[in-house]
Amino acid sequence: MIIVTGAAGFIGSVLSGRLNREGFKDLVLVDDFSRPAKERNTEGILYAEKIHRDHFFDWLWQTQASPRFIFHIGARTDTTEFDMRIFNALNLEYSKRIWNYATERNVPLIYASSAATYGMGEYGYADHHNIIPRLRPLNPYGVSKNEFDKWVLSRESTPPFWAGMKFFNVYGPNEYHKGRMASVILHAFRQIRDTGRVRLFRSHHPDYEDGKQLRDFIYVKDVAEVLLYLMKEQPSPGIYNLGSGKARSFLALARATFKALKTHEDIRFIDTPEDIRDKYQYFTEAPMNKLRKAGYKKPFTSLEEGIEDYVGHYLVPGTYFDGNP
């Protein structure tokens, strides 16, 4: 039995489909399954049980089955939400309960952290444990993720294997439900489809030209491959970056989306909203040395290849990733 929290969400549903493809069908899917917009994310996934997140811990302590692994991917991820109580409940306290269970029952655990913990990058983006207490995230979501990372590193008792994954800018199928929090690729696709053009934020930083702001974009299928590798190999426990390792510009992203749609480029720039301008990140890039030293050898999908696959096989036909070939 493999437990996946956040299984109806973006990364959780792709991971569940990937586990199916690998032959794992004894999945326990945990989420709030009441949102109609997320229903299709799990339609094609084979599983043993579905558990609402509010009932998960009652079920967990009562079940006779012993989990072989827990992927704790579920979280409140809205960076525009500023009620810290919500993040404390869903991201911090909920995660502590899962950690304590995994420790007591000797179950390996992977949980979702975030590159949002790095803030403006004052201390760089290296996944060294010693910088985590000094990080200054820019919003309550990032704070909640960093608080859990700090709490984990203070534990004397741990699961037999654990890994916290600092996801960078993940994009790909099954993010239709995410609204404003969806990737720039999805927003660009919809803008081109509906208006024939893409609008990008103008640069307000003298070191960056318009559209040349840089992010580390990683395809969700690569994320699932890494998580599967860590489950199987269980290298040194710790907190790991999970990005492509290569920063790319929003201009390159927009051009790759136009190319995938085989249509003429029309890119326009608008001012970055003033309410986020002073917290806007102009550069993120994940040093991936730690994961590579842990034995992960596969190359990461380039931005152009990822967008071509995402647009051609999912966005244009409106399909979902469920693990089936």
FENKADA-V890687 format. One record per backbone hydrogen bond with DSSP energy under -1.0 kcal/mol. NH is the residue of the N-H (numbers start at 0). CO is the residue of the C=O. Records with the same first field share a line. If there is no record, write none. Layout:
NH=CO + CO
This chain:
1=25
2=68
3=27
4=70
5=29
6=29
8=5
12=8
13=9
14=10
15=11
16=12
17=13
18=14
19=15
20=16
21=17
22=19
23=18
26=24
27=1
28=48
29=3
30=50
37=34
38=35
40=37
41=38
44=41
47=26
48=26
50=28
52=30
54=51
58=54
59=55
60=56
61=57
62=58
67=0
68=0
69=107
70=2
71=109
72=70
80=77
83=81
85=82
86=82
87=83
88=84
89=85
90=86
91=86
92=87
93=88
95=91
96=92
97=93
98=94
99=95
100=96
101=97
102=98
103=99
104=100
106=101
108=160
109=69
110=162
111=71
112=164
114=166
116=113
117=114
118=115
120=117
123=120
127=125
130=127
133=130
134=131
142=138
143=139
144=140
145=141
146=142
147=143
148=144
149=145
150=146
151=147
152=148
154=151
162=108
163=237
164=110
165=239
166=164
167=241
168=215
169=167
170=217
177=174
180=177
181=178
186=182
187=183
188=184
189=185
190=186
191=187
192=188
193=189
194=190
195=191
197=265
199=267
201=269
207=204
211=208
213=281
214=247
217=168
219=170
221=218
222=218
223=219
224=220
225=221
226=222
227=223
228=224
229=225
230=226
231=227
232=228
233=229
237=161
239=163
241=165
247=214
249=212
250=210
252=248
253=249
254=250
255=251
256=252
257=253
258=254
259=255
260=256
261=258
262=257
267=197
269=199
275=272
278=275
279=276
291=287
292=288
293=289
294=291
295=290
305=301
306=302
307=303
308=304
309=305
310=306
311=307
312=308
313=309
314=309
315=310
317=313
318=313
